[in-house]
Amino acid sequence: MTGKELITMMRRHKVTIRELARRIQITQKRVRMRRDIGLDAETARDWIQAITGVDPGPQTTKATR
């Protein structure tokens, strides 16, 4: 998830940096850093759940032939 997508999702769900930091129990500085550089696949699921309040389901993997 890119930083731009993260910002868009936070705005859509009206979640502030302070509120997200409280929900995930990290610093506001860490939230700002992730808004700049984005999230890796392992942590994106947890952040999506913290922002939306809904479990996004199982992690997706790349399909192989």
PDBQT receptor file of N, H, CA, C and O in Angstrom, charges set to zero:
ATOM      1  N   MET A   1       0.858  -1.163   0.000  1.00  0.00    +0.000 N 
ATOM      2  CA  MET A   1       0.000   0.000   0.000  1.00  0.00    +0.000 C 
ATOM      3  C   MET A   1       0.908   1.231   0.000  1.00  0.00    +0.000 C 
ATOM      4  O   MET A   1       1.818   1.351   0.820  1.00  0.00    +0.000 OA
ATOM      5  N   THR A   2       0.647   2.114  -0.912  1.00  0.00    +0.000 N 
ATOM      6  H   THR A   2      -0.093   2.016  -1.578  1.00  0.00    +0.000 HD
ATOM      7  CA  THR A   2       1.462   3.323  -0.995  1.00  0.00    +0.000 C 
ATOM      8  C   THR A   2       1.011   4.335   0.050  1.00  0.00    +0.000 C 
ATOM      9  O   THR A   2      -0.074   4.222   0.620  1.00  0.00    +0.000 OA
ATOM     10  N   GLY A   3       1.851   5.310   0.285  1.00  0.00    +0.000 N 
ATOM     11  H   GLY A   3       2.733   5.401  -0.178  1.00  0.00    +0.000 HD
ATOM     12  CA  GLY A   3       1.513   6.365   1.224  1.00  0.00    +0.000 C 
ATOM     13  C   GLY A   3       0.295   7.150   0.784  1.00  0.00    +0.000 C 
ATOM     14  O   GLY A   3      -0.529   7.551   1.606  1.00  0.00    +0.000 OA
ATOM     15  N   LYS A   4       0.185   7.367  -0.518  1.00  0.00    +0.000 N 
ATOM     16  H   LYS A   4       0.855   7.041  -1.185  1.00  0.00    +0.000 HD
ATOM     17  CA  LYS A   4      -0.951   8.110  -1.059  1.00  0.00    +0.000 C 
ATOM     18  C   LYS A   4      -2.268   7.355  -0.827  1.00  0.00    +0.000 C 
ATOM     19  O   LYS A   4      -3.287   7.960  -0.496  1.00  0.00    +0.000 OA
ATOM     20  N   GLU A   5      -2.233   6.037  -1.003  1.00  0.00    +0.000 N 
ATOM     21  H   GLU A   5      -1.405   5.546  -1.272  1.00  0.00    +0.000 HD
ATOM     22  CA  GLU A   5      -3.424   5.221  -0.750  1.00  0.00    +0.000 C 
ATOM     23  C   GLU A   5      -3.793   5.244   0.737  1.00  0.00    +0.000 C 
ATOM     24  O   GLU A   5      -4.972   5.277   1.091  1.00  0.00    +0.000 OA
ATOM     25  N   LEU A   6      -2.790   5.225   1.587  1.00  0.00    +0.000 N 
ATOM     26  H   LEU A   6      -1.833   5.198   1.300  1.00  0.00    +0.000 HD
ATOM     27  CA  LEU A   6      -3.015   5.278   3.024  1.00  0.00    +0.000 C 
ATOM     28  C   LEU A   6      -3.684   6.590   3.430  1.00  0.00    +0.000 C 
ATOM     29  O   LEU A   6      -4.635   6.599   4.211  1.00  0.00    +0.000 OA
ATOM     30  N   ILE A   7      -3.178   7.687   2.892  1.00  0.00    +0.000 N 
ATOM     31  H   ILE A   7      -2.405   7.680   2.258  1.00  0.00    +0.000 HD
ATOM     32  CA  ILE A   7      -3.763   9.005   3.178  1.00  0.00    +0.000 C 
ATOM     33  C   ILE A   7      -5.211   9.058   2.709  1.00  0.00    +0.000 C 
ATOM     34  O   ILE A   7      -6.080   9.548   3.430  1.00  0.00    +0.000 OA
ATOM     35  N   THR A   8      -5.475   8.558   1.511  1.00  0.00    +0.000 N 
ATOM     36  H   THR A   8      -4.769   8.159   0.925  1.00  0.00    +0.000 HD
ATOM     37  CA  THR A   8      -6.826   8.557   0.960  1.00  0.00    +0.000 C 
ATOM     38  C   THR A   8      -7.772   7.748   1.840  1.00  0.00    +0.000 C 
ATOM     39  O   THR A   8      -8.891   8.181   2.114  1.00  0.00    +0.000 OA
ATOM     40  N   MET A   9      -7.323   6.565   2.286  1.00  0.00    +0.000 N 
ATOM     41  H   MET A   9      -6.414   6.213   2.064  1.00  0.00    +0.000 HD
ATOM     42  CA  MET A   9      -8.162   5.715   3.126  1.00  0.00    +0.000 C 
ATOM     43  C   MET A   9      -8.444   6.389   4.467  1.00  0.00    +0.000 C 
ATOM     44  O   MET A   9      -9.567   6.334   4.968  1.00  0.00    +0.000 OA
ATOM     45  N   MET A  10      -7.427   7.021   5.047  1.00  0.00    +0.000 N 
ATOM     46  H   MET A  10      -6.515   7.065   4.640  1.00  0.00    +0.000 HD
ATOM     47  CA  MET A  10      -7.619   7.713   6.323  1.00  0.00    +0.000 C 
ATOM     48  C   MET A  10      -8.627   8.851   6.170  1.00  0.00    +0.000 C 
ATOM     49  O   MET A  10      -9.479   9.045   7.036  1.00  0.00    +0.000 OA
ATOM     50  N   ARG A  11      -8.534   9.591   5.086  1.00  0.00    +0.000 N 
ATOM     51  H   ARG A  11      -7.841   9.432   4.383  1.00  0.00    +0.000 HD
ATOM     52  CA  ARG A  11      -9.469  10.696   4.864  1.00  0.00    +0.000 C 
ATOM     53  C   ARG A  11     -10.887  10.188   4.630  1.00  0.00    +0.000 C 
ATOM     54  O   ARG A  11     -11.850  10.754   5.147  1.00  0.00    +0.000 OA
ATOM     55  N   ARG A  12     -11.007   9.120   3.849  1.00  0.00    +0.000 N 
ATOM     56  H   ARG A  12     -10.224   8.660   3.429  1.00  0.00    +0.000 HD
ATOM     57  CA  ARG A  12     -12.323   8.565   3.542  1.00  0.00    +0.000 C 
ATOM     58  C   ARG A  12     -13.039   8.100   4.811  1.00  0.00    +0.000 C 
ATOM     59  O   ARG A  12     -14.257   8.236   4.929  1.00  0.00    +0.000 OA
ATOM     60  N   HIS A  13     -12.278   7.553   5.754  1.00  0.00    +0.000 N 
ATOM     61  H   HIS A  13     -11.289   7.443   5.658  1.00  0.00    +0.000 HD
ATOM     62  CA  HIS A  13     -12.868   7.035   6.993  1.00  0.00    +0.000 C 
ATOM     63  C   HIS A  13     -12.754   8.023   8.151  1.00  0.00    +0.000 C 
ATOM     64  O   HIS A  13     -13.098   7.701   9.288  1.00  0.00    +0.000 OA
ATOM     65  N   LYS A  14     -12.270   9.225   7.852  1.00  0.00    +0.000 N 
ATOM     66  H   LYS A  14     -11.991   9.487   6.928  1.00  0.00    +0.000 HD
ATOM     67  CA  LYS A  14     -12.163  10.312   8.835  1.00  0.00    +0.000 C 
ATOM     68  C   LYS A  14     -11.385   9.899  10.080  1.00  0.00    +0.000 C 
ATOM     69  O   LYS A  14     -11.815  10.134  11.209  1.00  0.00    +0.000 OA
ATOM     70  N   VAL A  15     -10.225   9.273   9.845  1.00  0.00    +0.000 N 
ATOM     71  H   VAL A  15      -9.876   9.082   8.927  1.00  0.00    +0.000 HD
ATOM     72  CA  VAL A  15      -9.344   8.849  10.931  1.00  0.00    +0.000 C 
ATOM     73  C   VAL A  15      -8.131   9.778  10.941  1.00  0.00    +0.000 C 
ATOM     74  O   VAL A  15      -7.438   9.911   9.932  1.00  0.00    +0.000 OA
ATOM     75  N   THR A  16      -7.882  10.414  12.072  1.00  0.00    +0.000 N 
ATOM     76  H   THR A  16      -8.445  10.306  12.891  1.00  0.00    +0.000 HD
ATOM     77  CA  THR A  16      -6.747  11.321  12.187  1.00  0.00    +0.000 C 
ATOM     78  C   THR A  16      -5.474  10.546  12.512  1.00  0.00    +0.000 C 
ATOM     79  O   THR A  16      -5.517   9.374  12.887  1.00  0.00    +0.000 OA
ATOM     80  N   ILE A  17      -4.354  11.221  12.360  1.00  0.00    +0.000 N 
ATOM     81  H   ILE A  17      -4.319  12.172  12.055  1.00  0.00    +0.000 HD
ATOM     82  CA  ILE A  17      -3.065  10.628  12.705  1.00  0.00    +0.000 C 
ATOM     83  C   ILE A  17      -3.061  10.249  14.182  1.00  0.00    +0.000 C 
ATOM     84  O   ILE A  17      -2.611   9.163  14.546  1.00  0.00    +0.000 OA
ATOM     85  N   ARG A  18      -3.555  11.130  15.020  1.00  0.00    +0.000 N 
ATOM     86  H   ARG A  18      -3.921  12.012  14.724  1.00  0.00    +0.000 HD
ATOM     87  CA  ARG A  18      -3.599  10.865  16.466  1.00  0.00    +0.000 C 
ATOM     88  C   ARG A  18      -4.448   9.633  16.781  1.00  0.00    +0.000 C 
ATOM     89  O   ARG A  18      -4.046   8.780  17.573  1.00  0.00    +0.000 OA
ATOM     90  N   GLU A  19      -5.618   9.548  16.159  1.00  0.00    +0.000 N 
ATOM     91  H   GLU A  19      -5.944  10.241  15.516  1.00  0.00    +0.000 HD
ATOM     92  CA  GLU A  19      -6.517   8.421  16.424  1.00  0.00    +0.000 C 
ATOM     93  C   GLU A  19      -5.913   7.105  15.926  1.00  0.00    +0.000 C 
ATOM     94  O   GLU A  19      -5.994   6.091  16.619  1.00  0.00    +0.000 OA
ATOM     95  N   LEU A  20      -5.319   7.111  14.750  1.00  0.00    +0.000 N 
ATOM     96  H   LEU A  20      -5.254   7.935  14.188  1.00  0.00    +0.000 HD
ATOM     97  CA  LEU A  20      -4.712   5.893  14.217  1.00  0.00    +0.000 C 
ATOM     98  C   LEU A  20      -3.545   5.441  15.089  1.00  0.00    +0.000 C 
ATOM     99  O   LEU A  20      -3.386   4.248  15.349  1.00  0.00    +0.000 OA
ATOM    100  N   ALA A  21      -2.736   6.383  15.535  1.00  0.00    +0.000 N 
ATOM    101  H   ALA A  21      -2.865   7.352  15.323  1.00  0.00    +0.000 HD
ATOM    102  CA  ALA A  21      -1.617   6.042  16.420  1.00  0.00    +0.000 C 
ATOM    103  C   ALA A  21      -2.127   5.417  17.712  1.00  0.00    +0.000 C 
ATOM    104  O   ALA A  21      -1.523   4.477  18.228  1.00  0.00    +0.000 OA
ATOM    105  N   ARG A  22      -3.220   5.926  18.229  1.00  0.00    +0.000 N 
ATOM    106  H   ARG A  22      -3.710   6.690  17.810  1.00  0.00    +0.000 HD
ATOM    107  CA  ARG A  22      -3.803   5.365  19.451  1.00  0.00    +0.000 C 
ATOM    108  C   ARG A  22      -4.332   3.952  19.213  1.00  0.00    +0.000 C 
ATOM    109  O   ARG A  22      -4.139   3.064  20.043  1.00  0.00    +0.000 OA
ATOM    110  N   ARG A  23      -4.995   3.749  18.083  1.00  0.00    +0.000 N 
ATOM    111  H   ARG A  23      -5.152   4.470  17.408  1.00  0.00    +0.000 HD
ATOM    112  CA  ARG A  23      -5.572   2.433  17.778  1.00  0.00    +0.000 C 
ATOM    113  C   ARG A  23      -4.501   1.363  17.595  1.00  0.00    +0.000 C 
ATOM    114  O   ARG A  23      -4.665   0.230  18.048  1.00  0.00    +0.000 OA
ATOM    115  N   ILE A  24      -3.400   1.724  16.927  1.00  0.00    +0.000 N 
ATOM    116  H   ILE A  24      -3.267   2.644  16.558  1.00  0.00    +0.000 HD
ATOM    117  CA  ILE A  24      -2.343   0.754  16.650  1.00  0.00    +0.000 C 
ATOM    118  C   ILE A  24      -1.309   0.722  17.776  1.00  0.00    +0.000 C 
ATOM    119  O   ILE A  24      -0.478  -0.184  17.834  1.00  0.00    +0.000 OA
ATOM    120  N   GLN A  25      -1.364   1.699  18.658  1.00  0.00    +0.000 N 
ATOM    121  H   GLN A  25      -2.040   2.435  18.611  1.00  0.00    +0.000 HD
ATOM    122  CA  GLN A  25      -0.437   1.842  19.779  1.00  0.00    +0.000 C 
ATOM    123  C   GLN A  25       0.998   2.048  19.301  1.00  0.00    +0.000 C 
ATOM    124  O   GLN A  25       1.927   1.360  19.723  1.00  0.00    +0.000 OA
ATOM    125  N   ILE A  26       1.143   3.033  18.395  1.00  0.00    +0.000 N 
ATOM    126  H   ILE A  26       0.388   3.592  18.052  1.00  0.00    +0.000 HD
ATOM    127  CA  ILE A  26       2.449   3.472  17.923  1.00  0.00    +0.000 C 
ATOM    128  C   ILE A  26       2.494   4.996  18.033  1.00  0.00    +0.000 C 
ATOM    129  O   ILE A  26       1.499   5.626  18.391  1.00  0.00    +0.000 OA
ATOM    130  N   THR A  27       3.636   5.577  17.728  1.00  0.00    +0.000 N 
ATOM    131  H   THR A  27       4.444   5.065  17.437  1.00  0.00    +0.000 HD
ATOM    132  CA  THR A  27       3.764   7.027  17.820  1.00  0.00    +0.000 C 
ATOM    133  C   THR A  27       3.163   7.700  16.584  1.00  0.00    +0.000 C 
ATOM    134  O   THR A  27       3.034   7.087  15.524  1.00  0.00    +0.000 OA
ATOM    135  N   GLN A  28       2.802   8.964  16.743  1.00  0.00    +0.000 N 
ATOM    136  H   GLN A  28       2.907   9.462  17.604  1.00  0.00    +0.000 HD
ATOM    137  CA  GLN A  28       2.300   9.746  15.615  1.00  0.00    +0.000 C 
ATOM    138  C   GLN A  28       3.397   9.923  14.570  1.00  0.00    +0.000 C 
ATOM    139  O   GLN A  28       3.123   9.986  13.372  1.00  0.00    +0.000 OA
ATOM    140  N   LYS A  29       4.628  10.002  15.033  1.00  0.00    +0.000 N 
ATOM    141  H   LYS A  29       4.851   9.951  16.006  1.00  0.00    +0.000 HD
ATOM    142  CA  LYS A  29       5.767  10.131  14.116  1.00  0.00    +0.000 C 
ATOM    143  C   LYS A  29       5.833   8.928  13.166  1.00  0.00    +0.000 C 
ATOM    144  O   LYS A  29       6.114   9.085  11.978  1.00  0.00    +0.000 OA
ATOM    145  N   ARG A  30       5.572   7.725  13.699  1.00  0.00    +0.000 N 
ATOM    146  H   ARG A  30       5.343   7.597  14.665  1.00  0.00    +0.000 HD
ATOM    147  CA  ARG A  30       5.589   6.507  12.872  1.00  0.00    +0.000 C 
ATOM    148  C   ARG A  30       4.458   6.532  11.852  1.00  0.00    +0.000 C 
ATOM    149  O   ARG A  30       4.648   6.106  10.713  1.00  0.00    +0.000 OA
ATOM    150  N   VAL A  31       3.284   7.026  12.244  1.00  0.00    +0.000 N 
ATOM    151  H   VAL A  31       3.130   7.373  13.169  1.00  0.00    +0.000 HD
ATOM    152  CA  VAL A  31       2.161   7.125  11.301  1.00  0.00    +0.000 C 
ATOM    153  C   VAL A  31       2.530   8.091  10.175  1.00  0.00    +0.000 C 
ATOM    154  O   VAL A  31       2.301   7.791   9.003  1.00  0.00    +0.000 OA
ATOM    155  N   ARG A  32       3.092   9.233  10.518  1.00  0.00    +0.000 N 
ATOM    156  H   ARG A  32       3.278   9.477  11.470  1.00  0.00    +0.000 HD
ATOM    157  CA  ARG A  32       3.495  10.212   9.488  1.00  0.00    +0.000 C 
ATOM    158  C   ARG A  32       4.534   9.618   8.544  1.00  0.00    +0.000 C 
ATOM    159  O   ARG A  32       4.477   9.847   7.336  1.00  0.00    +0.000 OA
ATOM    160  N   MET A  33       5.484   8.854   9.089  1.00  0.00    +0.000 N 
ATOM    161  H   MET A  33       5.529   8.669  10.070  1.00  0.00    +0.000 HD
ATOM    162  CA  MET A  33       6.519   8.232   8.263  1.00  0.00    +0.000 C 
ATOM    163  C   MET A  33       5.895   7.260   7.267  1.00  0.00    +0.000 C 
ATOM    164  O   MET A  33       6.273   7.233   6.096  1.00  0.00    +0.000 OA
ATOM    165  N   ARG A  34       4.941   6.466   7.737  1.00  0.00    +0.000 N 
ATOM    166  H   ARG A  34       4.634   6.488   8.689  1.00  0.00    +0.000 HD
ATOM    167  CA  ARG A  34       4.288   5.502   6.856  1.00  0.00    +0.000 C 
ATOM    168  C   ARG A  34       3.399   6.183   5.822  1.00  0.00    +0.000 C 
ATOM    169  O   ARG A  34       3.213   5.656   4.725  1.00  0.00    +0.000 OA
ATOM    170  N   ARG A  35       2.855   7.330   6.153  1.00  0.00    +0.000 N 
ATOM    171  H   ARG A  35       3.006   7.759   7.044  1.00  0.00    +0.000 HD
ATOM    172  CA  ARG A  35       2.094   8.088   5.161  1.00  0.00    +0.000 C 
ATOM    173  C   ARG A  35       3.015   8.599   4.060  1.00  0.00    +0.000 C 
ATOM    174  O   ARG A  35       2.571   8.797   2.929  1.00  0.00    +0.000 OA
ATOM    175  N   ASP A  36       4.284   8.813   4.372  1.00  0.00    +0.000 N 
ATOM    176  H   ASP A  36       4.644   8.652   5.291  1.00  0.00    +0.000 HD
ATOM    177  CA  ASP A  36       5.256   9.254   3.368  1.00  0.00    +0.000 C 
ATOM    178  C   ASP A  36       5.769   8.104   2.512  1.00  0.00    +0.000 C 
ATOM    179  O   ASP A  36       5.846   8.230   1.290  1.00  0.00    +0.000 OA
ATOM    180  N   ILE A  37       6.126   6.973   3.145  1.00  0.00    +0.000 N 
ATOM    181  H   ILE A  37       6.063   6.870   4.138  1.00  0.00    +0.000 HD
ATOM    182  CA  ILE A  37       6.799   5.904   2.405  1.00  0.00    +0.000 C 
ATOM    183  C   ILE A  37       5.922   4.705   2.087  1.00  0.00    +0.000 C 
ATOM    184  O   ILE A  37       6.298   3.877   1.257  1.00  0.00    +0.000 OA
ATOM    185  N   GLY A  38       4.754   4.587   2.727  1.00  0.00    +0.000 N 
ATOM    186  H   GLY A  38       4.448   5.259   3.401  1.00  0.00    +0.000 HD
ATOM    187  CA  GLY A  38       3.867   3.470   2.450  1.00  0.00    +0.000 C 
ATOM    188  C   GLY A  38       4.065   2.311   3.413  1.00  0.00    +0.000 C 
ATOM    189  O   GLY A  38       4.862   2.384   4.348  1.00  0.00    +0.000 OA
ATOM    190  N   LEU A  39       3.317   1.234   3.161  1.00  0.00    +0.000 N 
ATOM    191  H   LEU A  39       2.669   1.175   2.401  1.00  0.00    +0.000 HD
ATOM    192  CA  LEU A  39       3.321   0.055   4.018  1.00  0.00    +0.000 C 
ATOM    193  C   LEU A  39       3.703  -1.177   3.223  1.00  0.00    +0.000 C 
ATOM    194  O   LEU A  39       3.435  -1.263   2.024  1.00  0.00    +0.000 OA
ATOM    195  N   ASP A  40       4.335  -2.139   3.903  1.00  0.00    +0.000 N 
ATOM    196  H   ASP A  40       4.552  -2.069   4.877  1.00  0.00    +0.000 HD
ATOM    197  CA  ASP A  40       4.606  -3.411   3.248  1.00  0.00    +0.000 C 
ATOM    198  C   ASP A  40       3.369  -4.311   3.390  1.00  0.00    +0.000 C 
ATOM    199  O   ASP A  40       2.443  -3.989   4.134  1.00  0.00    +0.000 OA
ATOM    200  N   ALA A  41       3.365  -5.410   2.688  1.00  0.00    +0.000 N 
ATOM    201  H   ALA A  41       4.117  -5.672   2.083  1.00  0.00    +0.000 HD
ATOM    202  CA  ALA A  41       2.184  -6.276   2.630  1.00  0.00    +0.000 C 
ATOM    203  C   ALA A  41       1.807  -6.849   3.990  1.00  0.00    +0.000 C 
ATOM    204  O   ALA A  41       0.621  -7.019   4.276  1.00  0.00    +0.000 OA
ATOM    205  N   GLU A  42       2.785  -7.147   4.830  1.00  0.00    +0.000 N 
ATOM    206  H   GLU A  42       3.748  -7.009   4.598  1.00  0.00    +0.000 HD
ATOM    207  CA  GLU A  42       2.501  -7.774   6.122  1.00  0.00    +0.000 C 
ATOM    208  C   GLU A  42       1.761  -6.832   7.072  1.00  0.00    +0.000 C 
ATOM    209  O   GLU A  42       0.872  -7.270   7.803  1.00  0.00    +0.000 OA
ATOM    210  N   THR A  43       2.112  -5.553   7.070  1.00  0.00    +0.000 N 
ATOM    211  H   THR A  43       2.834  -5.197   6.476  1.00  0.00    +0.000 HD
ATOM    212  CA  THR A  43       1.496  -4.615   8.006  1.00  0.00    +0.000 C 
ATOM    213  C   THR A  43       0.268  -3.916   7.435  1.00  0.00    +0.000 C 
ATOM    214  O   THR A  43      -0.531  -3.364   8.191  1.00  0.00    +0.000 OA
ATOM    215  N   ALA A  44       0.103  -3.930   6.126  1.00  0.00    +0.000 N 
ATOM    216  H   ALA A  44       0.752  -4.379   5.512  1.00  0.00    +0.000 HD
ATOM    217  CA  ALA A  44      -1.021  -3.227   5.502  1.00  0.00    +0.000 C 
ATOM    218  C   ALA A  44      -2.355  -3.751   6.018  1.00  0.00    +0.000 C 
ATOM    219  O   ALA A  44      -3.275  -2.967   6.252  1.00  0.00    +0.000 OA
ATOM    220  N   ARG A  45      -2.474  -5.057   6.198  1.00  0.00    +0.000 N 
ATOM    221  H   ARG A  45      -1.727  -5.693   6.008  1.00  0.00    +0.000 HD
ATOM    222  CA  ARG A  45      -3.726  -5.652   6.666  1.00  0.00    +0.000 C 
ATOM    223  C   ARG A  45      -4.111  -5.113   8.040  1.00  0.00    +0.000 C 
ATOM    224  O   ARG A  45      -5.273  -4.774   8.264  1.00  0.00    +0.000 OA
ATOM    225  N   ASP A  46      -3.158  -5.030   8.959  1.00  0.00    +0.000 N 
ATOM    226  H   ASP A  46      -2.214  -5.306   8.778  1.00  0.00    +0.000 HD
ATOM    227  CA  ASP A  46      -3.436  -4.518  10.300  1.00  0.00    +0.000 C 
ATOM    228  C   ASP A  46      -3.841  -3.053  10.265  1.00  0.00    +0.000 C 
ATOM    229  O   ASP A  46      -4.745  -2.637  10.990  1.00  0.00    +0.000 OA
ATOM    230  N   TRP A  47      -3.179  -2.273   9.428  1.00  0.00    +0.000 N 
ATOM    231  H   TRP A  47      -2.444  -2.611   8.839  1.00  0.00    +0.000 HD
ATOM    232  CA  TRP A  47      -3.490  -0.841   9.329  1.00  0.00    +0.000 C 
ATOM    233  C   TRP A  47      -4.869  -0.644   8.718  1.00  0.00    +0.000 C 
ATOM    234  O   TRP A  47      -5.625   0.220   9.163  1.00  0.00    +0.000 OA
ATOM    235  N   ILE A  48      -5.203  -1.436   7.703  1.00  0.00    +0.000 N 
ATOM    236  H   ILE A  48      -4.589  -2.138   7.343  1.00  0.00    +0.000 HD
ATOM    237  CA  ILE A  48      -6.531  -1.327   7.082  1.00  0.00    +0.000 C 
ATOM    238  C   ILE A  48      -7.609  -1.623   8.117  1.00  0.00    +0.000 C 
ATOM    239  O   ILE A  48      -8.618  -0.922   8.185  1.00  0.00    +0.000 OA
ATOM    240  N   GLN A  49      -7.398  -2.651   8.914  1.00  0.00    +0.000 N 
ATOM    241  H   GLN A  49      -6.578  -3.221   8.858  1.00  0.00    +0.000 HD
ATOM    242  CA  GLN A  49      -8.369  -2.985   9.951  1.00  0.00    +0.000 C 
ATOM    243  C   GLN A  49      -8.475  -1.869  10.985  1.00  0.00    +0.000 C 
ATOM    244  O   GLN A  49      -9.574  -1.557  11.443  1.00  0.00    +0.000 OA
ATOM    245  N   ALA A  50      -7.358  -1.270  11.356  1.00  0.00    +0.000 N 
ATOM    246  H   ALA A  50      -6.465  -1.523  10.984  1.00  0.00    +0.000 HD
ATOM    247  CA  ALA A  50      -7.382  -0.182  12.339  1.00  0.00    +0.000 C 
ATOM    248  C   ALA A  50      -8.095   1.051  11.786  1.00  0.00    +0.000 C 
ATOM    249  O   ALA A  50      -8.765   1.763  12.535  1.00  0.00    +0.000 OA
ATOM    250  N   ILE A  51      -7.961   1.309  10.502  1.00  0.00    +0.000 N 
ATOM    251  H   ILE A  51      -7.417   0.731   9.894  1.00  0.00    +0.000 HD
ATOM    252  CA  ILE A  51      -8.594   2.481   9.891  1.00  0.00    +0.000 C 
ATOM    253  C   ILE A  51     -10.087   2.265   9.678  1.00  0.00    +0.000 C 
ATOM    254  O   ILE A  51     -10.901   3.120  10.027  1.00  0.00    +0.000 OA
ATOM    255  N   THR A  52     -10.441   1.113   9.101  1.00  0.00    +0.000 N 
ATOM    256  H   THR A  52      -9.780   0.419   8.818  1.00  0.00    +0.000 HD
ATOM    257  CA  THR A  52     -11.836   0.880   8.731  1.00  0.00    +0.000 C 
ATOM    258  C   THR A  52     -12.671   0.256   9.844  1.00  0.00    +0.000 C 
ATOM    259  O   THR A  52     -13.889   0.431   9.882  1.00  0.00    +0.000 OA
ATOM    260  N   GLY A  53     -12.022  -0.468  10.745  1.00  0.00    +0.000 N 
ATOM    261  H   GLY A  53     -11.032  -0.610  10.714  1.00  0.00    +0.000 HD
ATOM    262  CA  GLY A  53     -12.747  -1.170  11.784  1.00  0.00    +0.000 C 
ATOM    263  C   GLY A  53     -13.302  -2.497  11.311  1.00  0.00    +0.000 C 
ATOM    264  O   GLY A  53     -14.047  -3.151  12.041  1.00  0.00    +0.000 OA
ATOM    265  N   VAL A  54     -12.949  -2.910  10.093  1.00  0.00    +0.000 N 
ATOM    266  H   VAL A  54     -12.344  -2.379   9.500  1.00  0.00    +0.000 HD
ATOM    267  CA  VAL A  54     -13.436  -4.158   9.512  1.00  0.00    +0.000 C 
ATOM    268  C   VAL A  54     -12.238  -5.011   9.131  1.00  0.00    +0.000 C 
ATOM    269  O   VAL A  54     -11.254  -4.512   8.583  1.00  0.00    +0.000 OA
ATOM    270  N   ASP A  55     -12.331  -6.311   9.429  1.00  0.00    +0.000 N 
ATOM    271  H   ASP A  55     -13.130  -6.716   9.873  1.00  0.00    +0.000 HD
ATOM    272  CA  ASP A  55     -11.261  -7.228   9.056  1.00  0.00    +0.000 C 
ATOM    273  C   ASP A  55     -11.247  -7.387   7.539  1.00  0.00    +0.000 C 
ATOM    274  O   ASP A  55     -12.255  -7.794   6.962  1.00  0.00    +0.000 OA
ATOM    275  N   PRO A  56     -10.116  -7.074   6.867  1.00  0.00    +0.000 N 
ATOM    276  CA  PRO A  56     -10.078  -7.144   5.404  1.00  0.00    +0.000 C 
ATOM    277  C   PRO A  56     -10.018  -8.555   4.862  1.00  0.00    +0.000 C 
ATOM    278  O   PRO A  56      -9.983  -8.727   3.643  1.00  0.00    +0.000 OA
ATOM    279  N   GLY A  57     -10.004  -9.571   5.706  1.00  0.00    +0.000 N 
ATOM    280  H   GLY A  57     -10.033  -9.430   6.695  1.00  0.00    +0.000 HD
ATOM    281  CA  GLY A  57      -9.958 -10.949   5.249  1.00  0.00    +0.000 C 
ATOM    282  C   GLY A  57      -8.534 -11.462   5.194  1.00  0.00    +0.000 C 
ATOM    283  O   GLY A  57      -7.597 -10.772   5.595  1.00  0.00    +0.000 OA
ATOM    284  N   PRO A  58      -8.375 -12.684   4.694  1.00  0.00    +0.000 N 
ATOM    285  CA  PRO A  58      -7.037 -13.276   4.679  1.00  0.00    +0.000 C 
ATOM    286  C   PRO A  58      -6.099 -12.536   3.733  1.00  0.00    +0.000 C 
ATOM    287  O   PRO A  58      -6.520 -11.880   2.780  1.00  0.00    +0.000 OA
ATOM    288  N   GLN A  59      -4.817 -12.670   4.036  1.00  0.00    +0.000 N 
ATOM    289  H   GLN A  59      -4.476 -13.203   4.810  1.00  0.00    +0.000 HD
ATOM    290  CA  GLN A  59      -3.837 -12.035   3.174  1.00  0.00    +0.000 C 
ATOM    291  C   GLN A  59      -3.860 -12.670   1.800  1.00  0.00    +0.000 C 
ATOM    292  O   GLN A  59      -4.037 -13.880   1.662  1.00  0.00    +0.000 OA
ATOM    293  N   THR A  60      -3.680 -11.849   0.798  1.00  0.00    +0.000 N 
ATOM    294  H   THR A  60      -3.536 -10.866   0.910  1.00  0.00    +0.000 HD
ATOM    295  CA  THR A  60      -3.653 -12.363  -0.563  1.00  0.00    +0.000 C 
ATOM    296  C   THR A  60      -2.215 -12.683  -0.941  1.00  0.00    +0.000 C 
ATOM    297  O   THR A  60      -1.272 -12.049  -0.469  1.00  0.00    +0.000 OA
ATOM    298  N   THR A  61      -2.074 -13.659  -1.785  1.00  0.00    +0.000 N 
ATOM    299  H   THR A  61      -2.840 -14.174  -2.169  1.00  0.00    +0.000 HD
ATOM    300  CA  THR A  61      -0.755 -14.024  -2.278  1.00  0.00    +0.000 C 
ATOM    301  C   THR A  61      -0.778 -13.972  -3.795  1.00  0.00    +0.000 C 
ATOM    302  O   THR A  61      -1.841 -14.012  -4.416  1.00  0.00    +0.000 OA
ATOM    303  N   LYS A  62       0.382 -13.885  -4.372  1.00  0.00    +0.000 N 
ATOM    304  H   LYS A  62       1.245 -13.852  -3.868  1.00  0.00    +0.000 HD
ATOM    305  CA  LYS A  62       0.485 -13.823  -5.824  1.00  0.00    +0.000 C 
ATOM    306  C   LYS A  62       0.113 -15.177  -6.426  1.00  0.00    +0.000 C 
ATOM    307  O   LYS A  62       0.605 -16.214  -5.979  1.00  0.00    +0.000 OA
ATOM    308  N   ALA A  63      -0.736 -15.169  -7.417  1.00  0.00    +0.000 N 
ATOM    309  H   ALA A  63      -1.135 -14.327  -7.780  1.00  0.00    +0.000 HD
ATOM    310  CA  ALA A  63      -1.134 -16.402  -8.073  1.00  0.00    +0.000 C 
ATOM    311  C   ALA A  63       0.011 -16.964  -8.909  1.00  0.00    +0.000 C 
ATOM    312  O   ALA A  63       0.737 -16.219  -9.566  1.00  0.00    +0.000 OA
ATOM    313  N   THR A  64       0.161 -18.255  -8.878  1.00  0.00    +0.000 N 
ATOM    314  H   THR A  64      -0.429 -18.861  -8.344  1.00  0.00    +0.000 HD
ATOM    315  CA  THR A  64       1.194 -18.925  -9.682  1.00  0.00    +0.000 C 
ATOM    316  C   THR A  64       0.524 -19.847 -10.664  1.00  0.00    +0.000 C 
ATOM    317  O   THR A  64      -0.582 -20.332 -10.424  1.00  0.00    +0.000 OA
ATOM    318  N   ARG A  65       1.184 -20.086 -11.759  1.00  0.00    +0.000 N 
ATOM    319  H   ARG A  65       2.083 -19.692 -11.955  1.00  0.00    +0.000 HD
ATOM    320  CA  ARG A  65       0.615 -20.957 -12.783  1.00  0.00    +0.000 C 
ATOM    321  C   ARG A  65       1.115 -22.349 -12.646  1.00  0.00    +0.000 C 
ATOM    322  O   ARG A  65       0.738 -23.221 -13.429  1.00  0.00    +0.000 OA
TER     323      ARG A  65
